[in-house]
Amino acid sequence: MNQLLLDRAAGVVGPNVFARLQTTQLLSSFRPAPQYRFDGGERGIAVSDGEASSDAASSIWAHQAGVSALALERFDGRILVSGGADASIRLWDLEQCGNPANSHAHTFKPVATVRPSAQTHKFGITHLSFFPFDSGAFISSSYDQTLKLWSTNEARLSASFSLASKIYTHAISPVASHLTVACGTQHPAVRLVDLRSGSSIQSLPGHGGAILATAWSPRHEHVLATGSVDGTVRIWDIRRASALIGMLDHEDSLGLYHNGLLGKDGQVKTRASAKAHAAPVNGLTWTDDGSYIVSAGHDNRIRVWDAATGRNTLASFGPAIRNAQLASVTMFTSPVGLTQPGKELLFWPNETEILVCDLHDGRTITKLRGTGAAIAGVRSSKKSERSVRNRISSIVWRGAGGSGGSSGVVMGGTNMPGAIFSAHLDGQIRAWVPPLEGKDEDGEDDLAEAGEERSKKRKLLNDVYKSFMGQKITFT
C-alpha cells in the first residue's frame, strides 16, 4: 500500500488507475458485519436448530415472518426498503449510524412501516424497486396479484394496478423515460404497465409458462430480456409490432452472424428449440454498460451472454452453484469502472452464502458466509411457533451517484466505503462491508490508550529493576 501511495504521489500511477486498484481490492474483501442489526419492533423468542435462544440480540428481526425482498436507492445510497413474507414494507435510513466500517454495534430502526391492509398488500412481497430517476418513489409487487406505487417520503400508496395473476417479479428501465414496468407473472405473457397512463398497455406472448425473471437493457431503453419456467430467455423490442427480436441458445457459442441466424436484411432467425437453460430461468441481469447478459436457472447453471450477438461466452461457474427457489433471484455485477475492463465481478446469492465470482471465467473470488442457522424459527408472544429453512432471498448493492447508470457507480454512501445487504428467510437483514486500512479517530484513541498502558507497565518494571539493583544484598 505504501509503495502504491508513493507511486501515486510521484505520478507513476494515475488517479483513475489508483482508484480502480483500491476498489478492486475492496470488492474482493467484503466480510460479515454482525454488529449491525435491523429491528422492526416485533418481539418473540428466536429458535435456532430447535433450541430456544437466550441471547436477546438474536430475538431481533427486520420482518419476523421473513424478509423476501430488498431495494436500495442509488442516488445517495441512503434509503433501504424491505418487504416481508407477511406483506409488510419497511423503510430504513442507513445513515442513522456514523460509520458502519467501525466495530461499534448499531441497531437500525425503521423510519416508516407499511402494514398489511385492504388498501396495501395482502400477501408476501415478491419484488421491490426504486424509480430510475427519483428516489422519492418506489414500486412493489406481491402474490396478491397487484403492482403498487409508493411515495418514499410519506410511505403512502400512490397507485395500484391489478394484473389478475400472481406477480413473481417486475423491472423498470434504468435509462428510459417511458416509465413502463415489465411484470413477470403466472401468465405466460409478459405484462407491460404504463405508470403514466395507469394501465396495462401491452402483453408480450411467446413463453411457454410463468415468467420468473425480467431485466431491461441499461443501454437501449426499449430492449427487454425475460426468462421463463420453459427454460427460454427472450429478447424484446417493445416498439416493434412482433416485439421478439431473439432468443438465447446455450448451444450457440458463435453468435448470430457466424452461425447464419442473422440475415443480410438484418432479420434475426431463431431456432424453435433454442433454450438458455435446461430448467426454469429465474435470474436475469445486465452489466452496467449493457455488453453482457447474465442468466441463472434451476439447472444450477449461470451463463454469460454477449448482448450484441447472443453468443454464449461459455463461462463456467462450477458445481458450487445452488439455485432451487421458485422466486426470482436477485444478482448483480460490479459497476463498470470499479474494476479493470473484462474483470467485472458477479455477486450471486448461493442459498446460504454469497459467492463473488469473476464474471468472465466463473472463478470464485471469495465466499461470504455467516448467514445464520440453517433452520431458523421464532416463538411469538402468543406462544405460536414456526420454523423455516433459512436462505438468502435478496441482495442489494450500496452505491451512490448512479444517475445515468443502472446502479450506483461509487462504492458505498456517505458513511461507509461500500456494502452489500442481504435479506433472509429467518427475518434478518445482514450487512457485509470491506475492511479499511489504517485507523479512524476511534482507532487512534484505542491506539493511544494502548500506548499509555504499555508506558505504565514499562515504568513499573523499571522501578522494580532499580529497586533490586539499588539495594545491597548480603548472603549469610
N, C-alpha and C positions, 0 to 999 in steps of 0.2 A: 504493500500500500504506500509506504514512504517513497519508494522508487517511482511509483506512478505519479504521486504528487510532485515529486521533483521534475519528472518529465513534463508534467503539465505546466509547472512554473517556468520551465526553460523553453516551452513552446514546441517541444518534440511531439507531444500529443495534443491534438486539437480539442476544443470544448465539446464537440459532438461525439467524438470518439471516447473521450473521457467519461461523458455522461452515459454512453451506451455500455461501456465496460462496467460501470458501477451498477446500472440497472440489471444487467445480465447476471451479475453476482447476486443481487438481491432476489431476483426471480427464482433462483435455484436454492435459496436458503430459507424459505418460509418454515416456520415451526409453530407448534400449538401455543396459544396464549390462553391457558385455562383461567387466568386471573380475571378475565373479562366475562361477565355473565349478563344475561338478558332476563329480566324479571318482569313477567306480565301481570303479576299480582295475584295469581291463583295459588292456593295453598293445598297441601296434601303431604303424603309421605312417599318418597321415592323408593321403588322396589327394583333392585338390581340383581339379575340372575336368581330370582326367587327369594332374596333376602331383603328385608326392610332396612333402609339406611338410617343410621343415627346422625349422620352429618347434615346439619342444617343447610349448608351451602348446596348440597345435592338436591334439596327439595325446592329448587327454584326453576321455573320453566318460562320460556318465552310464550309458548302455547302448550298448555298441559295436555291437550289432545293430540299434539304432534304438529310440527312445522312442515308444511307442504310446499311452500313457495317463498321466494325472496326476490326483491328488486332493489337496486341502488342507483340513485340518480348520478349522472356522470358529469355534471357541471361543477359542483363543489365537492362531490363525494361525501355528502353530509347526511342525507335523509335515506334511511333504510326502511323498506316496507316489507312486512312479513305476513303471510297468510297461513291460517291454521286448518287442520282437518275438521275443526268444529265450525268452520265458516267465518271465524273472526279475523279481523285485519288490524294490525298494529303498526304505528309509525314510530321510528326511533331516531333520535338525534345523536349521531356518532361523535359529535364534538362536546358531549356532556362531560367527558373526561379530558385531561390535559394531553398526555402523550401515551397512547397505548403501547408504545415500544418500551416503556419503563416497566418495572416489575411490580408496581403498585396495583393492587386489586381495585376493580371498579365494577359496579353493577349498573347496567343501563336500565332506565325506566322508560316506558313508552310515553311519548308526548301526546298521543291520541290513540283511542281504541274504537273500532267499529265492531259492534256485537251483532250476532245473527238476529234477524227480524224479518218481518214480512216485506219490508222495503229493501233490505240489504240481501246478502246471500243467505241461502238456507242450508246448503251442503258445502262440503270441503272445497277450498280454493285450489285450483289447478295451476294457475299461472298468473304472474304479476309483471307489469312493465310500465316504465315511465314514458311520458310524451317525449318525442325525439328532440324537440326544440324548447321545451319548457318543463322544468321540474315541478311546476305548480299543479300538475295533473298527472294521474296515473290510471292504469286500466287493470281490471281484474276479471278473471273468468272462473267458472265454477261448474261442479257437477249438477248444479240446479238448472243448467241449460241457458244461463244468462251471461252476457258480457256487460260489465258496468264501468262507467267513467266516474272518477272521483276528483274532488278538489283536495290537493295536498295540504294547503294551509288550513283549511277548515275541517278536513276529514269528513267531507259531506258529499253525498251522492249527487252527481250532475246529470247523468243519463243512464238508461238501462236498455239493453237490447236482448230480446228473447229469440234464440235460434232453434228452439224446439228439438234440441238434441244435445246430449252431454258434450261439453266442450273440454277437450284434453289440453289444448294449448292455443296460443294466439301470438301474433307478431305484428309489429308496426315498423314501417321502414325508417331507418335512422337518417336518411337523406332526403326523403320525398316530402313534398308539400301537399300531397293529395289526402293525407290523413286517412288512409284505407287500412283497416285491420284485417289480416288474414287469420281465419279461425279454423283449427283442426278439430273436428267433431266425430261422433259416431257415424255420421253420414259419410259416404264415400266421395262426396263433392266438397271441395274447398269453398268455404263461405267467406265472402268479402263484405265487410261492413264499413260504410262511409260515415265517419264521425261528423262530417259537416252536415249532411242531409239527414242523418239519423236513421238510415235504412240499410237493409241488406241489398246491395246493388248488383251482385253478380255471384254466380256459382261456377266453379271450375270442375267439371266432371272428368272422370278418367281413371281414378284409383279404384281398386277392387275391394276396398274395405275402409275401416275407420282410419282417420288421419291423425298421427301422433306427433308430427314434427312440422314446423313451418319456420322459414327464415328468409328475410328479404336481403337482396344484394345491397351492400354498402356503397356500391359504385353506380349501379343503374337503378333508378328509383321505381321502375315498373317491373323489375325482374324478381320472381319469387321462386323459392325451392320448397317442395313439400315431400314428406315421407309418410308411408302408409304401412298398415299391417300386411299388405300384399308383398312387401319387400322392395317396392319400387321407390325411386326418387325422381320426381318430375320437376322440370324447369319450365316456368310460365312467363309469358309477357302479357300482362293483363290488358294492354292496349289492343292486342290482336283479337280478331273475331274467334279464331280457334284457340288462342291463348297458349296452347302447348308448343314449346319450341325444342324440347329434347328430353331424353331420359338417360340417367346414368346407368352404365352397364359395367359390372365388376369384371367382365371378361375383356373389356376394351382398355388396353394399355397403350394404344397408339394415338387415339384422338379422332375426331370426326373427319378431318381432312385425309389422314393417312389410311383410314380403313374404308374410305369410299362412301361414307354416310353423309358427306357434305357435297351437294350437287353444285354444278357450275352456276346454276341460277341462285345459289345461296340458300336453297331449301335444305333442311335437315331431315334425313331419313332415320327412323328408329326401328330397332328390332322389336317385334311384338313380345318376345320373351325376355327382353332386357330387364335385368334386376340388379339393384345395387347391393342387396343383401339376400341371404337365403332364409331370412326370418323377418319379422316386423321391424320397421325402421322407426325408432323413437327418439333420435337425436340428430339435429342439423345445426350447423353454424358456418359462417363465412369468416375468412381472415379480414382484418380491417381494411385492407386495400382491395378486397374483392377478387383476389387472384386465385384463391383456393376455397373449395367447399369441403367440409368435414362431416361425415355421416357416421352414425352408430346404430347397430341393430341387435336384436335378440340372439343373433348367431355369435355373439361375443366378439364381434369384429368392429374395428374403427377403420374407415377408409378415407383417404385424402384424394380429392379430385382437382384437376386443373380446370378452373371455371371457364376458361376461354375455349377449350377443346372437348371437355368432358372426359379427358383421359384419366384412368385410374393410375395414380403415381406409384402404386404397389408398396406404400409404406406399411411396414409390419410392426404392430404394437405387441406381438407375442401372445402367449396363452394366459397372461395375468389379467386380461380384461374381463370384467364381470358386468353383465347387463341383463337383468331379469325383470325389471319393473315395467308394468304396462304404461305408466305415466310417461310423459315427455321428459327426457334427460336434458338438463342444462349444463352445457360445457362451453368453454371459451378458449380463445387463443390469446397469447400475449399481444398487446397493441404494437402495431408496426412502429419501429423506431426505438423500442426498448432493447432490442437485440440486433445482432448483425443480420443483414439480408440473408434469407434462407436458413436462419437459425431460430425461427419462431417456436414458441413452446405451446403445448396443448395442456390444459388443466381439465382432468377428467374425474368425475365422482365415481369411484370404483366400489360401489356398495358401502363399505365400511372404512374406506380410505380415499385420499385424493392423490391421483397419480399426476406427476408433472413430467411430460414426455416431450422429446424432440418431435416437432410436427412432421418433419420430412423423412426421418428414418425410423420413427417409432420407438427409439431408445428411451428407456425410463431414466429420467434425471434424478428424481427423488420421489419418495413416498411420504405423504403427510398422514401420520397415524395419531391416534389418541381421540377417537370419536365416541368414546363411551362404551358401555356394556353392550354385548351382543343382544341380549334380551333385557329390555328395559320396561318398567311398569310404574304405575302410580296408584296409591291408595288414597282416595279423596276423603274430604272431611265427612262425607255421607257414608263412609265405610265401604263404598264400592271400589273394586279393583280391576284394573285392566293391564295387560302386558302386550308388548309389540316387539317384533323383530326389528331391531334398530338398523337404520341405514341412512345414507345421505340422500335427501330428496331434492336439494337445490344448492348451487354455489353461485356466488357473485364476486366480481372483481371490484375493488375500490380504487377508482381512478378519478382524476379531475381534469378539467379543461378539454372535455370531449366534444365540444361544438364542431360540427362538420365531420365527425368520425363516428364509428359505431360503438366506441367505448372511450372511457377516459384515457387520454394519452400520457398523462402524468401519473406516476405511481403515488397512490395514497391521496389523502386530503390535506388539510392544513395542519393536522396534528399527528400525522403518522407517515412513515416512509413508504407504506404500501400495506395492503391487507386483502385477505380472502375471507369471506363469511360463508359459512355452510349451515344449511337447515337440516335438521334431523328428526326422525320419527319419534324419538324419545322426548320431544318437546323442547330441545335445546337449539340455540343458535351459537355456533362456535366461531372463534376468531383465530386467524393464522397470520402472523406478522414476521417479517425478516429481522434478524438481529442487526444492530448497527455497531460499527467500530467506534472506539473512543468512549468518553464519558459525557453524560449530560450534567446539569447542575446538581441533581441529586446524587449522581455517581461521584462527582467531585467532592461533595460533602462527606460521603461514605469513605472516600479515599483519605480525606483529611483526618477523620476520626480514627481510622486505622493507623495512620502515621503517628498521631498523638499517643495511641495505646502502645505502639512499639517504642516510642521515646520513653514512656514511663517505665516499661519493663527494662529497657537498656539502662536507665538511671538507677533502678533498684539493684540490678546485677552489679553495676559499677560500684555502688555504695557497699554492697556485701563484700566485693573483692577488696576494696580499700580497707574495710574493717578487719579483714583477715590479715592483709599484708601490713597493716599498721600496728598490729598487736604483737607483742613479744611472747612467743610460745616457749615454755620451758618443759622439757621432758624429765620426769623423775623416775 
